């Protein structure tokens, strides 16, 4: 297993290559669902989303339990260094309804998500956005090929849990067909040469194929990621 500093250096290199372009596209896609100005990302890691949200004019804060990841994020993105907070997702250091929007970008599956959801909803005033790996046959097969194991959040149990908490659900939405697996993410094989025109071309093709698969109604079966948006406060269902 790589030492933490070696991992951070390797991840930083990945963010400079094609995965950085893919992650940026994912972040912009998530931001299109954000209607609040004051945003909290839980499990922010290095802060790639926070940096993108700040560029988009949001008042963004990132929380993560991993101090070393936050420290590295401050080095990666100095302009956002004061936006990073160390904390536990199950015991959030914020008052009720402190943030208009709470983002969970590939972080909810790292915790006991059924137990922490009430705490997440407590500090959320308007909307929660969950962006997670889509546990279909494509994801599971490719993880098996590269010997990568990770927790999963099947979509239906997540939607059921949100509904039990009277969260008004928008979605699910699906994305990432070609570009993400070709980038390798942080753990897979990066097969795309470092050329910006290739980055642009692959992302363009990915968007077009995604649109086609959406019309064919097969995107759930082959997409690598899903997004669910939940409305709170005035948007909750009335008894």
N, C-alpha and C positions, 0 to 999 in steps of 0.2 A: 504494500500500500504506500502511495506517495506521501511524503511529509507535507504538512499544511502549506508551507511556503512554496514548495514545488508545485502543488496543486493550484495555488493562486496564480503563479506565473504561467502555468499551462493554460488556465482558464482565460487569463488576460490575452494570451496569444490567440486563443479561439475567438475572443471578442473582436480582435483586429482582422479576422478572416471572415469567411462567408457566414459563420454563425452569428457574428455581430450584426450583419445586415439583416439576417432572418429575425434575430431578437428585436432589432429596432422596428422592423415591420410588424411583429407581433405586438409590441408596445403601442405603436400608433393605432393598431386595430383595437386594442383594449380601450385606449383613450377616447375613441369615437363613441363609446358607450357611457362615458363619464359625463354627468351633467352637473355635479357639484364642483365647487371651487377648492374646498379644503379636503385633501385626499390623504388617506393613510394606506400604505402597502404593508401588509403583514408577511414576514418571511422575505424581506427585500433583498437578501444576499448582498451582492456587490453594489446594488443600487442602480442598475441599468434602467429600470422603469422610472425611478425617481428622477433621474437625469432627463429622461424623455418628457416626463410630466412637467418638470420645471420649464423646459424649453417651450412647452405648450401653454404656459401661463398659469399652471395650477399651483396652489400652495400645498406642496407634497411633503410628506414625512414618511420615512421608512423605518420599520422595526424588525429586528432579527435577534435571535438568541445567541448567534455565533459572533462573538466579539472580534475574532480574527478576520472574519468575512467583512464585517463593518469597517475594520481598520484598513483592510485592503481597498474597500470601496471608497474610503476617504482619499486614498492615494490615487485611485482610478479617476475619481470625479471630485476634485478639490472644491469646485463651486457648490457642491451639495453636501459638503462635509458636516455642516451643522444640522443637516436634516436627518441624520441617522441616529437611532436610539436603540440601545440594547434592551431587550425585554422578552418576556415569555408570553406567547399567544394565549395561553390559558389564564393569565393573570395580567391583564393589560393595565398599564399605568396612566389611564386616561379617565376623565369623567364621562358620565352618560352622554351619549349623542355628541361626542366631541368632533366628529368628522362627518361631512356630508356623504362621502363615498369611501368605502373600504374595499381594497383590492387584495385578492389572494391569487398571486400569479405563480402557479406550480409549487405552492407551499402547503396547501391544506392537507395533502396526502402524507406529509411528514409528521403530522400530529394526530391525536385521537379526535378526529374531526366531529364526530357526533357529540362529544363532550364539550368542545371549545366553542361550538357555534353560538350558544346563548351569550357567551362573553363577547364574541365578535359583534353580535347584533346589539348588545348593550351600548357600545360606544359609537354605533353607526346611526346617523340621523335620517339618511335618505335612501341609500342604495348600497348593495354589496355586489361585487363582481368577482366571480370565481372562474379562473382559467386553469384548466387541468389537462394532463395527458388523457386521451380518449382510449380506454382499455378495450380495444377491439382486436381482431385476429392479426392485423398488420403490426400493431405496436408489440403485441406479445411475441410474435414470430421474430421480429427484428431484435428484440431484447434477448431472446434466446440465442440468436446467432452471435451476438457480441458478449454473451454471458453477463448481462446486466440485470439486476433484480431491484425492484422498487415497489413501494406500496401503490395500490390503485384505489380510486374512488369511482365505482360504477355510477353511471348517470342516474338511473332510476332511484336507488336509495338516497342519493343526494337531493333529488327533486322532492322525494317524499318527506325528507327531514325539513327542508325549507317550507314546504306546505304546512307541516305540523306547527311550525312557528309563525304561521299566517303571513309568510313572505309571498308577495305577488311576483310570480316568475315570468321573466321574459327570456325567450330562447327555448331550448339550447341552440347555439350556433356552432358550426364546425369550420375548421380551417387547417392548413398545413398538410399538403399532399406530397409534394416533391422536394421543395426547397429545404425544409427542416431535416429530413433524413439524409439528404445530400450534404448538409452542413455538419452532420454528426453531433450537433448540440455540444454539450460538455463531455459526453462519455462515449460517443460513437466515432465512426470513421469519417474524417473530413476529406472528401474526394474532389472538391472544387478548387481549382487553382486560384491564387489570389489576384484576380483580375476584375476590376469594377464592372466592366461591360458584361462579364459572365454573371456577376451577382444580379445585375439589373435584368438580364435576359431570363434567368431562371425564375426569379421572383415574378416577372411578368407572365411567364408560362404557367406558373403555379396558380396565379389568380384566375387566369382564363380556364384552366382545367377545373378549379374549384367551382366556378360558376356553372360549368357544364354538368359536373357531378351533382350540384345542388338541384338543377332542373331535372336530372335523372332520378333524384331522390335516393342516391346511394352514398352521399357524402359521409353519413354517420359510420358506415361500414369500412371506410378507407381513410378517413381523416385522422391526423395524429393528435389533434387538440380539440377540446370543446370549451365553450364559454357560456356561462349562465349568469344572468343579471337578476337580482332580486330587489323589489321595491319595499321600502319600510315607511314608517311614519304615516303620513296621510295616504300613502299608496296601499297600506295594508287593507285586507278585506275587512269589511264591517260585519260584526256579528248579527 
